[in-house]
Amino acid sequence: MIVVHHLNNSRSQRVLWLLEELGLEYEIVRYQRDPKTMLAPPELRAIHPLGKSPVITDDGVVVAESGAIVEYLVEKYGAGRLVPPAGTAERRRWTYFLHFAEGSAMAPLLMKLVFDRVETSPAPFFVKPIAKAIARKVKGSYIEPQIEAQLTYLENELATSPWFAGAEFSAADIQMSFPLEAAAARAGLDASRPKLTDFLRRIHARPAFQRAIERGGPYELLK
C-alpha cells in the first residue's frame, strides 16, 4: 500500500492529486507545520532523515522529493498514463517542466517568502529599518525581476500548447501547479497573465484535483 506522509499546505498535495489521477489506493499520514516556524514537525525525520515532505512509502520503499515521487509513481503504476511516449518532443518538454518546477520556478518564490518575512517581522527599533531596506533592495533588484521573467516565460509557453508538455494533460502539469499556485497566492500572478490563470482554473476544475483536496484537507495556497 502506498502511504503519503502529508504535510499541510505543502508540495505533498500534488502527490495526492497524482494518485487520484492514476486511480490508485493510498493511505495518508498527516503532519502539521509548527505554527511559529512553519516548519515540518520532527516526526517526519522518522520517515526520511531530512524530515521534509513530500515523502511516500510503498511496500518498504521510501521515496522523497516531488519530482522523484512523480517519476516513481508514473513509471511503476502509470501504464503509459500522464507521460508522453519516450523519444518525442513532448517527452522532452515533460522532463524539462517536471524539473523546472523545483529547479528554477520555486527558488525566487521561496526567496520572496523569506524576505517578505524579514521585512515584516518584529525586530529591535534600531535594526528594523536596516533589515527592511536590505529586504526591499534584494526583492527589487533580484527576486521580483526573476519572478516576473519566469511568469512571462511560462505565459508564452502556454500560448503554444494548452498543457506544459503539449496537447495532453500530464504529470508535468501536476508538478507545475505548486509554483503557479504560490505565485498566485503571494507573487503577483493575476488576470494580466490569462494563459496561466486559465491553467490554474482548468486544473482546479479537474475531479481528481478536487478529490485530492477533499482527502488532503484545507489547502491555504488556494486562497
N, C-alpha and C positions, 0 to 999 in steps of 0.2 A: 504493500500500500504506500502510495506517495503521501508524505507528510510535509506540509508547508509551515515553516516556522515564521509566522506572520507578525510583523511589527506594524502597529497602527500608523497610518499616514506615511507609508513608505513605498519603496520600489516593489515590495513583495505583492502589492495589489496587482501588478502586471502579471505575476506568476499565476495568481488565482484566475485572472482573465484568460490567460493562455490555456490553462487546464479546462476551463469552461468551454472555450472554443474547440478544444480537442475532444470534449465529451468524456473526460477521464474522471474516475473516482479519486477522491483525495480527502485527507483529514487536515484540519487546521489546529495548530498550537499557537495560542495568542500571547503576544508580549506587548507591554505598554511602555512608551517612552517616559523617561524621567521628566516631570512637568517643568522642572527648573532648567536642566541642561538640554532637554530634548534628545538625549542620547538613549540608545537601546539599553535595556537592563542587563546586568551581569549574567543572568541566567542563560543568555544566548551563547555565552562562551562554552557552556557545556556541550553545545552542538558544533560550534566552529570556534577555533582559538581567537579569532578577531572579534567575536561577539557582535556581528553585524547581520542585518537582514537585507536581502532575502537569502534564505538557506532552505534547501529541501533535503529530505532523506527518503530513499527509495530502496527498500529491502537491503539495508545496511550501507548503501552508497550515500555519501554526503556530497552535495553539490552547492557551491556558493557562487556569487556574482550573477547578476541578472542575465548577461549575455550567455554565460556558460550554461545557466539553467535552461534558457530558451533553446540553445542548441542541443542540449541533452534530451529534453523532452520531445522536441521535434524529431530528432534522429531516432529515439527509441520507440516513441509512440505515435508519431505523426502519420506514418504510412503515406508520405508524399504530400500531406496537407500543410498549408501555411508556409511553404517554401517552394520557390521556383525550381525547375529542373537544373541539375548541375550543368555547368558549361555554357549557360545562357547569360545574356546581358542582364536579365532580371535577377539572376542568381548573384551576379557580382554586385548589383545595387543592394540586394538583400543583405549580403555580408557587410557591405560598407555601412549601411544605416544601422545594422544590428550593433556595430561597434562605435559608430559616430555618436549614438545616443549618450553613452557614458564617456567615451574617449574625448569628445570635443564639446558636445552640447551642454553637459552638466557642469563643466568646470567653471565658466563665468557665472552661471546661475548660483552655484554654491558660494562663490566668492562674494556675489552681491548680497546673499543672505547674511554672511559673516560681517561684511562691512556695514550693512544696514543696522545690525545689532550693535556694532561698535559705535555707530553714530547716535543711537537712541538709548543705549544702556546707561544706567546711573554710573556716575564717576565723580571723584572729588572735583570741586569747582575749578581748581587750577589746572586740572588735567583735561577736563571735558572739552574746552574749546580746541585744544590741540588735537585730541582724538577725533573730534568731528571734522576738523579741517583736513586731517590726513585721510579719513574715510571718504570725504567728498572728492578729494583730489584723485584718489585711486579709482573710485567709481566713475568719475567724469572723464578721466584720461585713458582708462583701460577697460574696465569691466563693462560699462554701458555701451561703448562702441563695439566691443566684441559681441555682446548680445544682439545689438542692432544688426551687425553684419551677418550673424548666423541666422536670424529670423528672416532677413531679406533673402539669403541663400535658400533657405527651406521653402519660403513662399514661392520662389522661382522654380524650385524642383517640383512642387506640386502643380505648377502650371503646365508641366509636360506630361503628367500622368496622375490619375486620381489617388494612387497609393504610392508609398515610398519606393517599393520595389517594382512598380509597374502598374499594369491594369488590374491586378488582382490583390485583394487584401491578403496580408501575410503577417508572420510573426515580427517582421521588421516594423510594422505599424504599431504593434503592441509595445515593442521596445521604445519606439519614438514617442509614445504617448506621455511618458512621465516628464521629460524635459519640456514638452509643449504645455502640459498642464501646469508645470511650475512657472513657465514663462507667463502664462495667462493669469496665474494667481499673484505673481509678485514682480514681473519684469516687463510689463507693458504690452504683452501680446493682446491685441484687441481687433475690432472690426476693420481697422485700417489694413489688416492683412487677411483678406477674405478667404484665401485658399487654406490657410492654417486654421482659422476659426471654423471653417466648414469641415475640415478634417476632424477637429475636436467634436463638433456636433454629430458627425456621422459615427464616430467610434462610440460616443456616449449613448447613441441610439441602438447599438447592437445588443440583442438579447443576452449574449454571453457576457458582455461588459456589465449589464445590469444585474445579472445573476451573481457575478463576482463581487459587486458592491454589496448585494444583499448578504452574501456569506462572509465577506471581509469586515463589514461594519462601516461606521462613519469614515468618510474619506475627505479630509479637510481641503485637499488641493482642488476639489471641485467647487469650492465656494469662491 
